Amino acid sequence: MKRTEVILGLILIAVIAGAAIGVRSISAQEGLTRTPILKKDLEADPKKEVTMFIAEYKPGARSGKHYHPGQEFIYVLEGRGVMEEVGKPPVDMKPGVAIYFQSDPAKPSYVHEATNLSKTDGMKLLVVLITEKGQPLAYPAK
């Protein structure tokens, strides 16, 4: 009987810890939506695909530290923010600014986080990714 109670107690602790970690990762991207607008195989390389999406940040929203598995092209459509890549100086983001990153899906080489600096206005980015087929839009980073 006591062994069952101990096991149930450990399971409960694991569930609570997992929920806390999950809430932390969700809240890091709260206020950010990624809306795919195009996904297409690359004719030049059938193992790769291109994905175009709009990233919309609510006022004050952050993306959380993450990386994309391939080549990423960013163009700021609206709003003002900052892009912070680990180990590099921050980049100011405003309409017309373009940014490029590249990372191997198995070994992230550019971990970054974008933040909308406005407390009243949203920020909108056009993002194009070129990746191996089947990769997610982003991987969270620690």
N, C-alpha and C positions, 0 to 999 in steps of 0.2 A: 504493500500500500504506500509506504513512504517513498519507495523508488519511483512509483508512478507520479506522485506529487512533485518530486524533484524534477523529473523529466518534463512534466507539464509546466512547472515554474520556469525552467530553462527555455522552453519553447516560447512562453509568454515574453520573457526578456528579449529573446531574439527577434520576435515580431515587433515589439516596441522599438528596439534599436533600429531595425530595418525601416520602420515607418518614419522614424526621426531622420534617418539619412535620406530617404525618399522625399520628405518634405523639404529638406534643405536644397536638394538638387532641383526640385520643382520651383521653389521660391526664387532661385537664382535666375530663372527664365520667366518668372511671372511678369506679365506685361509685354511679352514678346511673342509675336506670331510669325510663322514662316509659311507663306502661301505659294506653293509651286504653280508656275504658269506655263512651263514647258519642260518636257522630259523627252529626250530623243537619243537614239544610238548614234554614235559617231561613225560615219561612213568610212573615214580614213583608218579607224581602229575599232573593229567590231567588239573588242573586249571592253570598250569605254562608252560612257554616255555623258551627255550634257544635261544639266538641270538648271533651269532659271527659276528664281523665286523672289518674292517681295518679302523683306523682313521689316515688320512694323513694330516700333517700340512705343509704348505708352510713355507719358511724361515720367522722367526719373527711372525708367526701366533699364535693367542690365541684362546682358546675354548670359552671364556666368562664364567662367573660363571654359573654353572648348577649342576644338580644331575641326577642320573639314578634311576629309580623306582624298586629297587631290589638289587640283589647281582651283583657286578661288579668285574671282574678279568682283569687286564691290564698287558700286557707284551710288553716291549719296543723292537721293532725289529731294528729300525735304528734311528740315530740322537741323539741329546742331548737337554734336556729341563728341566723344573721344573714343579712339581705338587704342587699346593698350595690349601690345604684344610682349610676352614675357622676355625680358632681357633687352628690350629696345625702348627708345623714348616714345611717349604717347603721340598719336597722330590726331590732329583736330579734324573733325568731320563736319562738313557743311555742304550745301548743295553744290554739285559740280566736282567734288573731290572723288578721285578714283584710287583704289587700293588693290594690290595684288599680293596673294600668299600662295605658297605651295607646300604640301605636306604628304608624306608617305602614310597610307592608312594604318600600317603596322607600327610605325614609329613616328609619333607626332613631332614635327620640327617647328611648328609655329602655333603655340598656344596663345590665344588672345581672348579679349573681352571687350565688347562694345557697350558704351553707356550713353543713354540719352541725357544730356545735361539740363534740359529744360524741365521745369516743374509744371508747365502749362501746355506745352505743345508736343505733339508726337514727332517721331523721326522715322523716315522711310528710306530703305535701301533697296536697290536692285542688285541681286547677287546671281552670279553665274558660276556653277561648279562643273569641272570636268573630272570625272572619277571613273574607277573601275565599276562595271555594272553591279547594281544591287547594293551599293553603299548607302548608308543613311545620310541625311543632310548635314548632320554634325555629331561629333562625339564629345561628351563632357570630359573635362580634364580636372585633375586634382590640384 
